[in-house]
C-alpha cells in the first residue's frame, strides 16, 4: 500500500525470501526485506516512483534466514480511480547466481590481465584475422619503444625483427 505495507505475497516470493504469506502480509516492507540499492540512492528510487510512476534496478535484499540475494526489480505505482497513488506492485527476480558468476568472470579477467601484463616475455594477441594486434603487454611496448595505442590494430609482422621476417618468409 501507500505506506509500503505488504498486501499480497505470492508463492514465488515465499520461495525466494523464505517467508510465508501469513508471516508478512500487513507488515512494513522494510521490516521483512532489508534492502540495499546497488545503482541508486533510496531518494532517487522514491523520486522515480513519484515522478515517473515506476522504477527498475538491482538491489540486495535479505531472506528470512539472513542470506543476501541480488534482486532485479521492476516496480510500478498503482493509482486509484481518482488517479492518486494507492500502492506499489513490484516484480522481483532473483539474479544472485548470475551476479556471482559475473563476479567470478570479472576476477578471472583481472587475474588473466595481471598475468598477461606482468609476464617476463613479450606477449601480443591478434584479432580474428590473425595478422593485426588486438592486445599486447607492457614488456612488448617497452622493448619495442612504442605506446600501446601505437601498436594496437597494426600488423604484427610490422614489429618482427629482420631475422624473424626472413624466417617467416622461408617457413611461410
Beta strands, then each sheet from edge to edge (+ up, - down):
strand 1: 35-37
strand 2: 54-62
strand 3: 68-79
strand 4: 85-94
strand 5: 124-126
strand 6: 133-136
sheet 1: 1+ 2- 3+ 4-
sheet 2: 5+ 6-
end
